[in-house]
Every structure is written in C-alpha cells, then in structure tokens.
Amino acid sequence: MDLTRTLLEWLIANGPTALALVAFICALGVPLPIPVLAIGAGALIRQGHINPIVAVALTLAGALLAELIYYTVGRELGPLARHRMGRRFAAVYDEAERRFNQHPGLTVYLTRWLAAPIGIPVNLIAGSTAYPMRRFIPAALLGNAMWLLAYASIGYALGNEWQSVSPVIDRYKLWFGGAAVLIGVGIVAYRNRLALLRAGRAALAAITPRRPAVKPVEVTDKPETPR
C-alpha cells in the first residue's frame, strides 16, 4: 500500500497525535511525506475534525524533541561530533558549521524549513559549541512553525479539494523546496548587500578627514579713535 495514503488514513484516525509522531520521525532524518500530512491536517481543521491549537502544539513539540536529541548528542560529543558524521557527510557538516558560525540563530531558524538538509548537522553543531538552549529552542520553534502553518494553511484554504492537490505537492516537493531555497538565498543576499553598503559608508566616513570649521570674522563699525 502507498505510504502516503497509509499515513493520511492514520492521520484521519488519530488526528494530531499522528502528525506529531511523523514530525518527530522526520526531524530525526527519516524522509516521510510530512507536507502532505500537514495539508491534510489543515483541511481536517477546517472540517472541524482536529483542534488547531492541539495540532500545532503537539507537532511543534514532536519536531523539537527530535532536534533536542541531536542537540544533546552534540553537547556530549563536543568536537568529536564532526568525526562521528563520517567522511560522506563531512562537506555537509562543514557547510552547516560555516553558516552557523556566521549567523547561529538565523541558521537554526532557516534549517527548520528553508535549508532542511543541513538541519541535523546544525543541531549537532549547536550542541557541540554550547549554543544556549534558551536561544536554540525559540529559533527552532519559529522555524518549525513556518513550514507547519504554511502547509496547513494550504489545506485549510482548499478544504475538501485538498486530496486532489496533495499528491502534486508530494510529487514536486523538491521543486517547491528548490524555489523556496532560491527565494531565501535572494533575501539573504539582498540583506547582506545592504549590510555591506552600510559598512562601506561607515568606513568611508571614518577615514574621510573633516575640514576644520572656519570661524567667522566679526565686522565692527566702531569709529577709529583719533591719535
């Protein structure tokens, strides 16, 4: 039987619990059709079969729990985390480390939905570098909420028609993901360009010599005193 169909039937039968468990498994690195389930959950919310608050809370908790497992493993391994990934994933780990060192909080946020393939290495790096959990958890929750609410909103908007659209999204999810990555890269590049322009202007202002202020000459109309 088709896995997607089986999971959808499981979602209809078990509601938010099924979605939370699938989110947990996906966050561990197992490729499951979580976008289709999130769309289906949105449609079921509109039909009144699922409580939206419970669905969001359980799904975010399930994904966060898996991410905290990798965070804890990274904290225990420390610098050895990279070597435990093996040579096959060394390049991915190095790329994740480079991004994390530049913008740690932003990288945690983006790798929940926009750059998900390096999400697990980022979790390990965050733990191995003792990145504060009080910063890791909000960034992870916000990133997970992005994809969950985006897909659930599609299902909510489609209502009963979601079953005809979800297979298309599942089939072309790599294309949708690629488009999202390109949009995200464009936004980050634009922000970096603005930051560089501001830094360049500040540096130019710092090295440009300031002209000394010219003191105005006071002209008086006092008559000359006779000698």
C-alpha positions as CSV (number, residue, x, y, z in Angstrom):
1,M,0.0,0.0,0.0
2,D,1.2,3.5,-0.7
3,L,2.9,5.1,2.3
4,T,1.3,8.5,1.8
5,R,-2.2,7.0,1.7
6,T,-1.5,4.9,4.8
7,L,-0.2,7.9,6.7
8,L,-3.2,10.0,5.7
9,E,-5.6,7.3,6.9
10,W,-3.6,7.2,10.1
11,L,-3.9,11.0,10.4
12,I,-7.7,10.8,9.9
13,A,-8.0,8.1,12.6
14,N,-5.6,9.6,15.2
15,G,-5.5,13.3,14.5
16,P,-2.8,15.5,16.0
17,T,-1.0,12.5,17.6
18,A,-0.2,11.0,14.2
19,L,1.0,14.4,12.8
20,A,3.2,14.9,15.9
21,L,4.8,11.4,15.6
22,V,5.5,11.9,11.9
23,A,7.1,15.3,12.6
24,F,9.3,13.6,15.3
25,I,10.4,10.9,12.9
26,C,11.1,13.4,10.1
27,A,13.2,15.6,12.4
28,L,15.3,12.5,13.2
29,G,16.1,12.3,9.5
30,V,13.6,9.8,8.1
31,P,12.1,11.0,4.8
32,L,8.3,10.9,5.3
33,P,5.7,13.0,3.4
34,I,5.1,15.4,6.2
35,P,4.0,18.3,3.8
36,V,1.0,16.2,2.6
37,L,0.1,15.3,6.2
38,A,0.2,19.0,7.2
39,I,-2.0,19.9,4.3
40,G,-4.4,17.2,5.3
41,A,-4.4,18.4,8.9
42,G,-5.3,21.9,7.7
43,A,-8.3,20.5,5.8
44,L,-9.4,18.5,8.8
45,I,-9.1,21.6,10.9
46,R,-11.5,23.4,8.6
47,Q,-13.9,20.5,8.7
48,G,-13.8,20.6,12.5
49,H,-12.2,17.2,13.0
50,I,-8.9,18.5,14.5
51,N,-8.4,21.1,17.2
52,P,-5.9,23.6,15.7
53,I,-4.2,24.5,19.0
54,V,-3.6,20.9,19.9
55,A,-2.4,20.1,16.4
56,V,0.1,22.9,16.3
57,A,1.3,22.4,19.9
58,L,1.9,18.6,19.5
59,T,3.5,18.9,16.1
60,L,5.9,21.5,17.2
61,A,6.7,19.5,20.4
62,G,7.4,16.4,18.4
63,A,9.8,18.1,16.0
64,L,11.5,20.0,18.8
65,L,12.0,16.8,20.8
66,A,13.9,15.1,17.9
67,E,16.0,18.3,17.4
68,L,16.9,18.4,21.1
69,I,18.1,14.8,20.9
70,Y,20.7,15.8,18.3
71,Y,21.5,18.9,20.3
72,T,22.2,16.8,23.4
73,V,24.3,14.3,21.4
74,G,26.3,17.2,20.0
75,R,26.8,18.6,23.5
76,E,28.0,15.2,24.7
77,L,30.4,14.6,21.8
78,G,31.7,18.1,21.5
79,P,34.3,18.4,18.7
80,L,34.0,14.7,18.0
81,A,30.6,15.3,16.5
82,R,32.0,16.0,13.1
83,H,34.1,12.8,13.0
84,R,31.1,10.7,14.0
85,M,29.3,12.0,10.9
86,G,31.8,10.2,8.7
87,R,33.6,11.3,5.5
88,R,30.4,11.1,3.5
89,F,28.8,13.9,5.3
90,A,31.9,15.9,6.1
91,A,31.2,18.5,3.4
92,V,27.6,19.0,4.6
93,Y,28.8,19.3,8.2
94,D,31.4,21.9,7.2
95,E,28.9,23.9,5.2
96,A,26.5,23.8,8.2
97,E,29.3,24.9,10.5
98,R,30.3,27.8,8.3
99,R,26.7,29.1,8.2
100,F,26.2,28.6,11.9
101,N,29.4,30.5,12.8
102,Q,28.2,33.4,10.8
103,H,24.6,33.6,12.0
104,P,23.8,31.0,14.6
105,G,20.2,31.9,15.5
106,L,19.3,32.6,11.8
107,T,20.8,29.3,10.7
108,V,18.8,27.3,13.3
109,Y,15.7,29.1,12.1
110,L,16.2,28.6,8.4
111,T,17.3,25.0,8.6
112,R,13.9,24.0,10.0
113,W,12.2,24.8,6.7
114,L,14.3,26.6,4.1
115,A,17.6,24.6,4.3
116,A,16.3,21.4,6.0
117,P,19.0,19.1,4.6
118,I,21.6,20.6,6.9
119,G,19.2,20.8,9.9
120,I,20.7,17.7,11.7
121,P,24.3,18.9,11.4
122,V,23.2,22.3,12.7
123,N,21.6,20.7,15.7
124,L,24.8,18.8,16.4
125,I,26.9,21.9,16.0
126,A,24.7,24.0,18.3
127,G,25.1,21.4,21.0
128,S,28.9,20.9,20.5
129,T,29.5,24.6,20.6
130,A,27.4,25.0,23.7
131,Y,25.0,27.4,22.0
132,P,22.5,28.5,24.6
133,M,19.4,26.4,24.7
134,R,17.3,29.4,25.6
135,R,18.2,30.7,22.1
136,F,18.1,27.4,20.2
137,I,14.6,26.5,21.3
138,P,12.8,29.7,20.2
139,A,14.6,29.7,16.8
140,A,13.8,26.1,16.2
141,L,10.1,26.5,17.2
142,L,9.8,29.5,15.0
143,G,11.3,27.7,12.0
144,N,9.1,24.7,12.5
145,A,6.0,26.9,12.8
146,M,6.8,28.3,9.4
147,W,6.5,25.1,7.4
148,L,3.7,23.8,9.6
149,L,1.5,26.8,9.2
150,A,2.3,27.3,5.5
151,Y,1.3,23.7,4.6
152,A,-1.7,23.7,7.0
153,S,-2.9,27.0,5.5
154,I,-3.0,25.4,2.1
155,G,-5.1,22.5,3.3
156,Y,-7.4,24.9,5.2
157,A,-7.9,27.0,2.1
158,L,-8.6,24.0,-0.1
159,G,-11.0,22.3,2.2
160,N,-12.5,19.2,0.6
161,E,-10.3,19.7,-2.5
162,W,-7.0,19.1,-0.7
163,Q,-6.8,15.4,-1.7
164,S,-6.5,16.3,-5.4
165,V,-3.7,18.8,-4.7
166,S,-1.6,16.9,-2.1
167,P,-0.3,14.3,-4.5
168,V,1.0,17.0,-6.8
169,I,2.8,18.7,-3.9
170,D,4.3,15.4,-2.8
171,R,5.5,14.6,-6.3
172,Y,7.1,18.0,-6.9
173,K,8.1,18.9,-3.3
174,L,11.8,19.0,-4.4
175,W,10.9,21.7,-7.0
176,F,8.9,23.7,-4.3
177,G,11.8,23.3,-1.9
178,G,14.3,24.5,-4.6
179,A,12.1,27.5,-5.3
180,A,11.9,28.3,-1.6
181,V,15.7,28.0,-1.3
182,L,16.3,30.4,-4.2
183,I,13.9,32.9,-2.7
184,G,15.6,32.6,0.7
185,V,19.1,33.0,-0.8
186,G,17.9,36.1,-2.7
187,I,16.6,37.6,0.5
188,V,19.7,36.8,2.5
189,A,21.9,38.1,-0.4
190,Y,19.9,41.4,-0.5
191,R,20.2,41.8,3.2
192,N,24.0,41.1,3.1
193,R,24.3,43.7,0.3
194,L,22.6,46.3,2.4
195,A,24.8,45.5,5.3
196,L,27.9,45.8,3.2
197,L,26.8,49.1,1.8
198,R,26.2,50.5,5.3
199,A,29.6,49.2,6.5
200,G,31.3,50.7,3.4
201,R,29.7,54.1,4.0
202,A,30.6,54.0,7.7
203,A,34.2,53.1,6.9
204,L,34.4,55.9,4.3
205,A,33.1,58.4,6.7
206,A,35.6,57.3,9.3
207,I,38.7,57.8,7.0
208,T,37.5,61.0,5.3
209,P,39.2,63.9,7.0
210,R,36.9,66.5,8.4
211,R,37.5,70.1,7.3
212,P,38.2,72.4,10.2
213,A,35.4,74.8,11.0
214,V,36.1,78.3,9.8
215,K,35.5,80.9,12.4
216,P,33.5,83.8,11.0
217,V,35.2,87.2,11.1
218,E,33.3,89.7,13.1
219,V,33.0,93.1,11.3
220,T,32.5,96.0,13.6
221,D,31.5,99.5,12.7
222,K,33.3,101.2,15.6
223,P,34.9,104.5,14.5
224,E,38.7,104.8,14.8
225,T,39.9,106.8,17.7
226,P,42.0,109.9,16.7
227,R,45.6,109.8,17.7
